[in-house]
């Protein structure tokens, strides 16, 4: 993490959605470092840019390769991955190492809340409370960040 902001890679092949995500990332105060539209492009950019967070769709220009891209970004580059997909049923049980998923269609407000929540989790190493509506965390990240614990008074 560079300073107090997270660097975010967007992996999405629908240019209008990608542009909207870039806007939302900036609106929440995060730094958009790049856009990839295929698995190979996502992996190359992740290796070169080492983003803190990658927003990854399952279906990319080269087919349903987002799961492979997510796993490699997580395992090889150490980035936290968040799936943003209409294909939730295509995700493996372990979410390919991703911290969670936001199902499409999603609202700008829901993505803003989720990104703000993840920023706190990643910067402080713990959750500020349960995840916001629309964000489903993987069991590993729930345990890692203590996201199942009520907010402290």
N, C-alpha and C positions, 0 to 999 in steps of 0.2 A: 504494500500500500504506500502510495506516495503522499506523504503528509496526512491530511485529515480527509482526503477524498479517495474514493475507490475508482480504479480504472476498469472500464467495462467494455468488453468485446460483444458485439451483436452478431449472431449467426442466424440469419433469416433471409430467405430468398424472395419474399414478396416485398418489393422496394417500398411500397406505401407503408406497410407495417414496420419495416426497418427504419424508415424516416421518422415515423411516429415514435418508435422506441428511442431513437437518438434524441428526439425532443424531450421525451419523458426523463431519460437518464440525466440530461442537462438540467431539466427543471428541478429535479430532486437534489441537484448539487454534486452529481457524480461526473466523472470524466469519460466521455465516449472516445475510445482509442481506435476503433475500427469496425468495419463491417465485412463479414464473409457471407457468401451465398452458397458455398459447397463445402463438403467435408474437408477436402484437401486445402482449400483456401483457409478454412477455420483453423486447421491444425498448424499451417504455416504461420498465420498471423499470431496465434497463441504462443508458438515457440519464440517468435521474434519480439512480440510485445509484452509477454507474460502478464496478462490482465489479472486483476484480482477476482473479477466476476465475469462470467460469460452467460449471456442470455441466448439459449439455443432452441431452435425449432427442430422437430423430428424430421420433417420432410423438407429437403433442400433441393437445389437445382439438380443434383446428381442422384435424387431418389431419397428413400427413407434412411439417410446416412447420419442424421443428427445424433443418434444414440452413440455411434462409433466416435464421432467427433467429440461428444461430451466426455466419453470415457477417456479418450486420449488427452483432452485438455486437463481433466482432473488428475489423471495418473502421471502424465509426462510433464505437464507445465505447472502443476500445483494450484491451478485456478479452481475457484468455487463455481459450479455450474448451476444455473436455474433453467429448467425446461419451460418454454412458453409454447404450448402446442395444442392443437385441436385433436391430436392423436395420442391422448393420454393412455389409451389401451395398448399402444405399441411400445410403451416403456417397460423395460425389464423390472423385475421385482426389486432389485437393488438400485434402481434409477440410474444405473451406470455411474454411480458415485456422486450424482448430483445432490445438491442440498434440498431440492424440492421441485415443485411444478406449479405453474399457473395455467389453467386450461383456457383455451380460446373458445368463444370470444371473451375478451376481457375488457374492462373499462380502464380508461386512463387513470382514474382515481384509485382503482384496485392495484394497478402496477406501481403507482407512486407510493402507496402505503407499503406494499411488499418490498420495494427497493429501500425505502427509509428503514424498515424493520431489519432487512438484511445488512444494511450499513452498520447499524448498532451491533448486531450479532457478530459481524466480522471484525469490527474495530475494538469491541469490548470483550470478545470471546464468550459472551453469554447473551441470552435473549432478554429483551425488556419485558417479556411476558409471552402469552400464547401468540402464535402467528395471526396476522390479520386475515379476515375473510377473503377467500380467493387464493390464498397461498397454502399449499399443502407441503409440509416439510417431510423429508425422509426420516425414518426412525433413528438412523445414525446421527443426523444433525439435531433432532429433537433432544437426544441424549447428550450430544456434544455441547450444545448451547443451553441446555436446561430449559428448553422451550415449553415443556409441559408444566413448569412450575408457575404458580400465580405470581403476578407482579408484587414486588415488595411495597409495603405501605409507606 
